[in-house]
Amino acid sequence: MRKTYQPPWYERATMPDLMSRGLNVGSGGVLQAPDVSGAGAAPVDAGPAVAPWLTNPGMRPTVLQRFVNFQVTANSPAVRVSDSRFECIGAILNVYSTAGASAFWGAPGVTATTGIEIRPGIPAFIGLDQDREQWELQRALEHIGAMLAIQGQFEMMAPYMAPRVILDLNSIALASVAAQPVAVLAFLAPEYQ
């Protein structure tokens, strides 16, 4: 199979219409202002026109990943990992390597025969199945909704709220045939600092 070089979009004669703001692509990858006089469009330097939309990796906001660790004693009947709602994006469960028996995790009511085994000394990670929140689209969608409402003279729609995907440790329980301490390391939802 022969591979060929595919030039990036900014080097092609056409550019996808993502958010052109009235600019058109001319020959050679030069952005051109829309022709309002009928005499032909004047070339515009692509740098300043595109610069506000480009991401500078060094200027991205810092997000801290915080975590909390604590211990739960797995037993029969099963005990919940948390007594109340505890939001996180993942957790590591670990039965100490010196323990005499495994612990089992699952929904409340789990038993040593129905749960997922956590063997001593081998930590188990529980994480989100789908963590794509699309929160970065929230501001853009709000602006698009406002522009559509103004142009069409519609009533302004309610603010879009991107969902936050979380794991609730209150919905997870631990069981064991004998009282067994289980270390829990919970990763909290990252927050802007």
C-alpha positions as CSV (number, residue, x, y, z in Angstrom):
1,M,0.0,0.0,0.0
2,R,1.4,3.4,-1.0
3,K,1.0,6.2,1.5
4,T,0.7,9.8,0.2
5,Y,1.2,13.1,2.0
6,Q,-2.1,14.7,2.9
7,P,-1.5,18.4,3.5
8,P,-3.2,20.0,6.5
9,W,-6.4,22.0,5.8
10,Y,-4.7,25.4,6.1
11,E,-2.4,24.5,3.2
12,R,-5.2,23.4,0.9
13,A,-7.2,25.6,-1.5
14,T,-10.4,24.9,0.5
15,M,-11.0,25.0,4.2
16,P,-13.9,23.3,6.1
17,D,-16.5,25.8,7.0
18,L,-16.3,25.5,10.8
19,M,-16.6,29.1,11.9
20,S,-15.6,31.3,9.0
21,R,-17.0,34.5,10.4
22,G,-17.6,35.7,6.8
23,L,-14.1,34.9,5.5
24,N,-13.7,32.8,2.4
25,V,-10.7,30.8,1.3
26,G,-8.9,32.0,-1.8
27,S,-6.2,30.3,-3.8
28,G,-3.1,29.3,-2.0
29,G,-4.7,29.1,1.4
30,V,-5.1,32.9,1.8
31,L,-8.2,34.0,3.6
32,Q,-10.2,36.7,1.8
33,A,-12.7,39.1,3.1
34,P,-16.2,38.9,1.6
35,D,-16.7,41.0,-1.5
36,V,-19.2,43.7,-0.7
37,S,-18.3,46.1,-3.4
38,G,-18.5,43.7,-6.4
39,A,-14.9,44.7,-7.4
40,G,-13.3,41.5,-6.0
41,A,-12.1,40.5,-2.6
42,A,-8.8,41.8,-1.2
43,P,-6.5,39.2,0.4
44,V,-6.3,39.2,4.2
45,D,-3.4,37.9,6.1
46,A,-4.4,34.5,7.6
47,G,-2.3,35.0,10.8
48,P,-4.3,37.7,12.5
49,A,-7.6,36.5,11.2
50,V,-7.2,32.9,12.5
51,A,-5.1,33.6,15.6
52,P,-8.0,34.2,18.0
53,W,-9.4,30.8,17.2
54,L,-6.2,28.8,17.7
55,T,-5.3,27.2,21.0
56,N,-1.9,27.9,22.5
57,P,-1.0,24.8,24.5
58,G,1.2,26.7,26.9
59,M,-1.8,29.0,27.8
60,R,-4.3,26.3,28.7
61,P,-5.9,26.5,32.2
62,T,-4.6,24.2,34.9
63,V,-6.9,21.5,36.2
64,L,-6.0,19.7,39.4
65,Q,-6.8,16.1,39.9
66,R,-7.6,15.7,43.6
67,F,-8.0,12.4,45.5
68,V,-9.1,11.1,48.9
69,N,-8.1,7.9,50.6
70,F,-9.9,6.0,53.4
71,Q,-10.6,2.5,54.6
72,V,-13.8,0.5,54.6
73,T,-14.3,-2.9,56.3
74,A,-15.9,-5.4,53.9
75,N,-18.1,-8.0,55.7
76,S,-21.1,-10.1,55.3
77,P,-23.7,-8.6,54.8
78,A,-22.2,-6.1,52.3
79,V,-21.3,-2.6,53.4
80,R,-21.5,0.5,51.2
81,V,-18.2,2.2,50.4
82,S,-19.7,5.5,51.5
83,D,-22.5,6.2,53.9
84,S,-23.8,9.1,51.8
85,R,-23.5,10.4,48.3
86,F,-19.8,10.6,47.3
87,E,-19.1,11.9,43.8
88,C,-15.9,10.9,42.1
89,I,-14.7,9.9,38.6
90,G,-13.0,6.6,39.7
91,A,-11.7,4.6,42.6
92,I,-9.0,2.1,43.4
93,L,-10.0,-0.7,45.8
94,N,-7.3,-2.7,47.5
95,V,-7.4,-5.6,49.9
96,Y,-4.1,-5.6,51.8
97,S,-1.7,-8.3,50.7
98,T,-1.5,-9.6,54.3
99,A,-5.3,-10.2,54.3
100,G,-6.6,-13.8,54.6
101,A,-9.5,-13.5,52.1
102,S,-10.7,-11.6,49.1
103,A,-13.3,-8.9,49.1
104,F,-16.1,-8.6,46.5
105,W,-17.6,-5.4,45.1
106,G,-20.8,-4.7,43.3
107,A,-24.2,-3.1,43.9
108,P,-25.7,-3.0,47.4
109,G,-26.7,-6.5,48.3
110,V,-23.6,-8.0,46.7
111,T,-22.3,-11.3,48.2
112,A,-19.1,-13.3,48.0
113,T,-20.7,-15.4,45.3
114,T,-22.2,-12.5,43.2
115,G,-19.5,-9.8,43.3
116,I,-16.4,-9.0,41.4
117,E,-13.4,-10.3,43.3
118,I,-10.6,-8.1,44.7
119,R,-7.7,-10.4,45.6
120,P,-5.3,-9.5,48.4
121,G,-2.5,-7.3,47.1
122,I,-4.0,-6.8,43.6
123,P,-5.8,-3.4,43.5
124,A,-9.0,-3.1,41.4
125,F,-9.8,0.2,39.5
126,I,-13.4,1.2,39.1
127,G,-13.9,4.0,36.6
128,L,-16.5,5.7,34.4
129,D,-17.7,3.8,31.4
130,Q,-18.3,7.0,29.4
131,D,-16.6,10.1,30.6
132,R,-17.1,12.4,27.5
133,E,-18.8,15.4,29.0
134,Q,-18.4,17.9,26.2
135,W,-18.3,20.8,28.6
136,E,-16.1,22.7,26.3
137,L,-19.0,23.0,23.9
138,Q,-21.3,24.7,26.5
139,R,-20.2,28.3,25.8
140,A,-20.2,27.9,22.0
141,L,-23.7,26.4,22.1
142,E,-24.9,29.2,24.3
143,H,-23.6,31.8,21.8
144,I,-25.1,29.9,18.8
145,G,-28.5,29.7,20.6
146,A,-28.3,33.5,21.3
147,M,-27.4,34.3,17.7
148,L,-30.2,32.1,16.4
149,A,-32.7,33.7,18.8
150,I,-31.7,37.2,17.7
151,Q,-31.7,36.5,14.0
152,G,-35.0,34.7,14.0
153,Q,-36.4,36.9,16.7
154,F,-37.2,33.7,18.7
155,E,-37.4,33.6,22.5
156,M,-34.1,32.9,24.1
157,M,-33.7,29.2,25.0
158,A,-32.7,28.1,28.4
159,P,-29.0,27.8,29.1
160,Y,-27.4,24.6,27.8
161,M,-25.8,22.7,30.7
162,A,-23.3,20.0,29.7
163,P,-23.8,16.9,31.9
164,R,-21.2,16.0,34.5
165,V,-20.5,12.3,34.5
166,I,-19.7,11.0,37.9
167,L,-19.4,7.7,39.9
168,D,-21.3,7.6,43.3
169,L,-19.4,5.5,45.8
170,N,-22.6,5.2,47.8
171,S,-24.0,2.9,45.1
172,I,-21.0,0.5,45.5
173,A,-20.8,-2.1,48.2
174,L,-18.1,-4.5,49.5
175,A,-18.6,-8.0,50.8
176,S,-16.3,-10.6,52.3
177,V,-16.7,-14.0,54.1
178,A,-14.9,-12.4,57.1
179,A,-14.3,-8.8,58.2
180,Q,-11.7,-7.5,55.7
181,P,-10.2,-4.0,55.6
182,V,-10.2,-2.5,52.1
183,A,-8.3,0.6,51.2
184,V,-10.1,3.1,48.9
185,L,-8.5,5.8,46.8
186,A,-11.2,8.0,45.2
187,F,-10.3,10.4,42.4
188,L,-12.5,13.5,42.7
189,A,-13.9,15.3,39.7
190,P,-11.2,17.7,38.4
191,E,-11.8,21.4,39.0
192,Y,-10.3,24.6,37.6
193,Q,-8.0,26.3,40.0
